Amino acid sequence: MWRGATGRFLVALEPAALALLFGLFMLGIAHVSNTKEHQGYIYFAWVFGLGAAGFTLYAVALLVTPIRALLQTWQPIFIVDGYVRTRAPDEKSDPGCSGYIAVMLPDGSVACEWPAVGERALPDDVYPAFTEFSEFGGIHSVDGRSTGVLPEDFPALGIGGAKPPKPKH
């Protein structure tokens, strides 16, 4: 995740540099336009000011999604000895949603719920399970068996996890 975010940060450097450059042009032209010979130049300062604002907004827009995703990866991973509940889609479900999967605490309250995608609607069912999940990633494992959210050989803390997948034989 960090590698993807740093790539986006590098892409955002160009509009940020242009915003800084346009801002400096705006200030320079505004300073020069105070003289009698250059009084009409203040309009050019406005043009460069609008350009600086546009490039600043573009740089910020490039960074919103990766920063949000990066902050979500720092969320905790929970381990619950409780229940897993599946239920069919309801009238508020998005198109293509096959239902919902939830991790429930031992007292029956819902810890977290995620929409599911599939060809068939999920049945209304509750069964006891020892689960590992994160709010942003869904259920990682149920009763010690991986759900495929994280690869089986995913290293501790994710260090060294950005390697190409090994071919299956």
C-alpha positions as CSV (number, residue, x, y, z in Angstrom):
1,M,0.0,0.0,0.0
2,W,2.8,2.4,0.9
3,R,4.5,1.8,-2.5
4,G,1.3,2.8,-4.3
5,A,0.8,5.9,-2.2
6,T,4.4,7.1,-2.7
7,G,3.9,6.6,-6.4
8,R,0.8,8.9,-6.3
9,F,2.8,11.4,-4.2
10,L,5.5,11.5,-6.9
11,V,2.8,12.1,-9.5
12,A,1.3,14.9,-7.4
13,L,4.7,16.7,-7.3
14,E,4.3,18.1,-10.8
15,P,1.1,20.0,-10.2
16,A,2.4,21.1,-6.8
17,A,5.5,22.5,-8.4
18,L,3.5,24.2,-11.1
19,A,1.2,25.7,-8.4
20,L,4.3,27.0,-6.5
21,L,5.7,28.4,-9.8
22,F,2.4,30.1,-10.7
23,G,2.1,31.5,-7.2
24,L,5.5,33.0,-7.5
25,F,4.7,34.5,-10.9
26,M,1.5,35.9,-9.4
27,L,3.4,37.6,-6.5
28,G,6.1,38.9,-8.8
29,I,3.7,40.4,-11.3
30,A,1.5,41.9,-8.5
31,H,4.7,43.5,-7.0
32,V,5.7,44.9,-10.4
33,S,2.2,46.2,-11.2
34,N,2.5,48.8,-8.5
35,T,4.7,50.9,-10.7
36,K,3.3,53.4,-13.1
37,E,4.7,51.7,-16.2
38,H,3.1,48.3,-15.4
39,Q,-0.3,49.2,-13.9
40,G,-2.2,46.9,-16.3
41,Y,-0.2,43.8,-15.3
42,I,-2.4,43.1,-12.3
43,Y,-4.7,41.2,-14.5
44,F,-1.9,38.8,-15.4
45,A,-1.4,38.2,-11.7
46,W,-5.0,37.2,-11.4
47,V,-4.6,34.7,-14.2
48,F,-1.5,33.1,-12.6
49,G,-3.3,33.1,-9.2
50,L,-6.2,31.2,-10.7
51,G,-3.7,28.8,-12.3
52,A,-1.9,28.3,-9.0
53,A,-5.2,27.5,-7.3
54,G,-6.2,25.1,-10.0
55,F,-2.9,23.2,-9.8
56,T,-3.1,23.1,-6.0
57,L,-6.6,21.6,-6.2
58,Y,-5.4,19.0,-8.7
59,A,-2.5,18.0,-6.5
60,V,-4.8,17.6,-3.5
61,A,-7.3,15.6,-5.6
62,L,-4.5,13.2,-6.6
63,L,-3.6,12.6,-3.0
64,V,-7.1,12.2,-1.3
65,T,-7.7,8.6,-2.2
66,P,-4.2,7.2,-1.5
67,I,-4.0,9.1,1.9
68,R,-7.4,7.7,2.8
69,A,-6.4,4.1,1.8
70,L,-3.1,4.5,3.7
71,L,-4.8,5.6,6.8
72,Q,-7.2,2.6,6.6
73,T,-4.3,0.2,6.5
74,W,-3.2,1.5,9.9
75,Q,-6.6,0.4,11.4
76,P,-6.4,-2.5,13.8
77,I,-7.0,-6.2,13.0
78,F,-9.6,-7.7,15.3
79,I,-9.9,-11.3,16.5
80,V,-13.3,-12.4,17.7
81,D,-14.5,-15.7,19.1
82,G,-18.1,-15.2,18.2
83,Y,-20.3,-15.7,15.2
84,V,-20.5,-15.1,11.4
85,R,-23.8,-14.1,10.0
86,T,-24.9,-14.2,6.4
87,R,-28.1,-12.6,5.1
88,A,-29.8,-12.1,1.8
89,P,-29.8,-8.7,0.1
90,D,-32.5,-6.2,1.0
91,E,-34.3,-3.4,-0.8
92,K,-31.4,-1.0,0.0
93,S,-28.7,-3.2,-1.5
94,D,-26.7,-2.1,-4.5
95,P,-27.2,-3.9,-7.8
96,G,-25.0,-7.1,-8.0
97,C,-25.0,-7.5,-4.2
98,S,-25.7,-11.1,-3.2
99,G,-26.2,-10.2,0.5
100,Y,-24.1,-9.3,3.6
101,I,-21.6,-11.0,5.8
102,A,-21.1,-9.9,9.4
103,V,-18.9,-10.8,12.3
104,M,-20.9,-10.9,15.5
105,L,-19.6,-10.7,19.1
106,P,-20.4,-13.4,21.6
107,D,-23.4,-11.3,22.9
108,G,-24.9,-11.3,19.4
109,S,-24.1,-7.6,18.5
110,V,-22.7,-6.9,15.1
111,A,-19.0,-6.0,15.1
112,C,-18.8,-5.2,11.4
113,E,-20.7,-6.1,8.2
114,W,-19.7,-6.1,4.6
115,P,-21.6,-6.4,1.3
116,A,-21.0,-9.6,-0.7
117,V,-20.9,-10.1,-4.5
118,G,-21.9,-13.3,-6.1
119,E,-24.3,-15.0,-8.5
120,R,-26.6,-16.4,-5.8
121,A,-28.1,-14.7,-2.8
122,L,-26.6,-15.6,0.6
123,P,-28.8,-17.6,3.0
124,D,-29.9,-16.2,6.3
125,D,-27.6,-18.1,8.6
126,V,-25.6,-17.7,11.8
127,Y,-22.8,-20.0,12.9
128,P,-20.1,-19.9,15.6
129,A,-16.7,-19.0,14.3
130,F,-13.3,-17.7,15.4
131,T,-12.6,-14.8,13.0
132,E,-9.9,-12.4,12.2
133,F,-11.1,-9.3,10.4
134,S,-10.3,-5.6,9.7
135,E,-12.9,-2.9,9.0
136,F,-11.2,-2.0,5.7
137,G,-10.3,-5.5,4.5
138,G,-13.2,-7.7,5.6
139,I,-12.8,-11.2,7.1
140,H,-9.2,-12.4,6.8
141,S,-9.8,-15.9,8.3
142,V,-12.6,-18.0,9.7
143,D,-11.6,-20.8,12.2
144,G,-8.0,-20.5,11.1
145,R,-8.7,-20.9,7.4
146,S,-7.9,-18.0,5.1
147,T,-10.7,-16.4,3.2
148,G,-8.3,-15.1,0.5
149,V,-8.4,-11.5,1.6
150,L,-4.7,-11.9,2.6
151,P,-2.5,-14.5,0.9
152,E,-1.5,-17.6,3.0
153,D,2.2,-16.6,2.9
154,F,1.6,-13.0,3.8
155,P,4.5,-11.9,6.0
156,A,4.3,-10.4,9.5
157,L,3.5,-6.7,9.3
158,G,3.4,-7.0,5.5
159,I,7.2,-6.5,5.3
160,G,8.4,-8.1,2.1
161,G,4.9,-8.8,0.9
162,A,5.3,-6.8,-2.4
163,K,6.7,-9.7,-4.4
164,P,5.3,-11.2,-7.6
165,P,3.0,-14.2,-7.0
166,K,4.6,-17.6,-7.2
167,P,3.3,-19.8,-10.0
168,K,1.0,-22.6,-8.8
169,H,1.9,-26.1,-10.1
